[in-house]
């Protein structure tokens, strides 16, 4: 996924005429390194598997070279900056398409087919109700309907449904709840009707699942800041490796889904307007467009440097927590 991200920067930089010094996977000392005789670009595999980078001419310093990053038009630099995150998002969508198209059985709709034995929502909901809104969020398939109910169902919800061809709003619909990672979630207590797979439906469900995953990541970041999730819910590379192992044991579909979530998460997080992230660099180009001149390289460099220090410190703390959790088990 790091390779796919950096490949986005690499391809768009070359397409926009920006020179590249090095394409690296990993950080720290070089393990393997090769310099292309044709382009002069160094391709490297580095020791620490915690990231990668594409070093462009004049990216972090002033350069008189015609192919310097700073000499490219602002819109080209914006494209280069967001290309890595876009590639991660695209990879996540493609994995989702594989999951949807290869899944056995029907695709879940947002029409209620039956209720569980211990259901409580059937006090207001009925079989054949088509749920079109959970709170103020529009839902299109069983997947995003499930997500919204789970995410918001710790409290009574207003549901908009189509019943007998008429749109009605059901107020204060209650669901059972469960706890995970210190947070309370709504428990979906019904089974939706399914629909046969067609090309159009596969594309629809792929898109809805991908958008719901973006929403899930965004909601999780907000809820983390708000305090809904505790620090124990945060994982770094060590914790993610453990989760991947667990998903692999549970089956290929679970593993693919986790990979899709990680890919989309990389895309979303990298676009956050924070120093050292692609979103932070994008903000500086946006400021340049507004001011009509770029921010001094030294100032931007200091800001990103502080961002990297904070990011690395946070990563070390989270990694220590993950390792401690493993040994406690």
CORRASUL-V164715 format. One record per residue. RES is the residue in one letter. PSI is psi as a letter, one per 40 degrees, with the letter a starting at -180 (999 if undefined). Layout:
res-><RES;RES>
psi-><PSI;PSI>
//
This chain:
res-><X;X;X;X;X;X;X;X;X;X;X;X;X;X;X;X;X;X;X;X;X;X;X;X;X;X;X;X;X;X;X;X;X;X;X;X;X;X;X;X;X;X;X;X;X;X;X;X;X;X;X;X;X;X;X;X;X;X;X;X;X;X;X;X;X;X;X;X;X;X;X;X;X;X;X;X;X;X;X;X;X;X;X;X;X;X;X;X;X;X;X;X;X;X;X;X;X;X;X;X;X;X;X;X;X;X;X;X;X;X;X;X;X;X;X;X;X;X;X;X;X;X;X;X;X;X;X;X;X;X;X;X;X;X;X;X;X;X;X;X;X;X;X;X;X;X;X;X;X;X;X;X;X;X;X;X;X;X;X;X;X;X;X;X;X;X;X;X;X;X;X;X;X;X;X;X;X;X;X;X;X;X;X;X;X;X;X;X;X;X;X;X;X;X;X;X;X;X;X;X;X;X;X;X;X;X;X;X;X;X;X;X;X;X;X;X;X;X;X;X;X;X;X;X;X;X;X;X;X;X;X;X;X;X;X;X;X;X;X;X;X;X;X;X;X;X;X;X;X;X;X;X;X;X;X;X;X;X;X;X;X;X;X;X;X;X;X;X;X;X;X;X;X;X;X;X;X;X;X;X;X;X;X;X;X;X;X;X;X;X;X;X;X;X;X;X;X;X;X;X;X;X;X;X;X;X;X;X;X;X;X;X;X;X;X;X;X;X;X;X;X;X;X;X;X;X;X;X;X>
psi-><d;d;d;d;d;d;d;d;d;d;d;d;d;d;d;e;e;h;i;h;d;i;h;h;h;i;i;a;i;h;d;i;h;h;h;h;d;d;e;e;h;h;h;i;h;i;d;h;f;e;a;i;i;h;h;i;h;f;d;e;i;h;i;e;i;d;f;i;d;e;e;i;i;d;d;d;d;d;d;d;d;e;d;d;d;d;d;d;d;d;d;d;d;d;d;d;d;d;d;d;d;e;i;i;a;i;h;h;i;f;h;h;d;i;i;i;d;f;i;d;e;e;d;d;i;i;h;e;h;h;h;e;h;h;b;e;h;h;i;d;i;d;d;d;d;d;d;d;d;d;d;e;e;e;i;i;i;h;h;h;i;h;h;f;e;h;h;i;h;h;i;f;h;h;i;i;i;i;i;h;f;e;i;h;i;i;h;h;f;i;h;i;i;i;i;i;h;i;d;d;d;d;d;d;d;d;d;d;d;d;d;d;d;d;d;d;d;d;d;d;d;d;d;d;d;e;e;d;i;i;d;e;e;h;i;a;d;d;d;d;d;d;d;d;d;d;d;d;d;e;i;d;d;d;d;d;d;d;d;d;d;d;d;d;d;d;d;d;d;d;e;h;g;i;i;e;i;d;d;d;d;d;d;d;d;d;d;d;d;d;d;e;i;i;i;h;d;d;d;d;d;d;d;d;d;d;d;d;d;d;d;d;d;d;d;d;d;d;d;d;d;d;d;d;d;d;d;d;999>
//
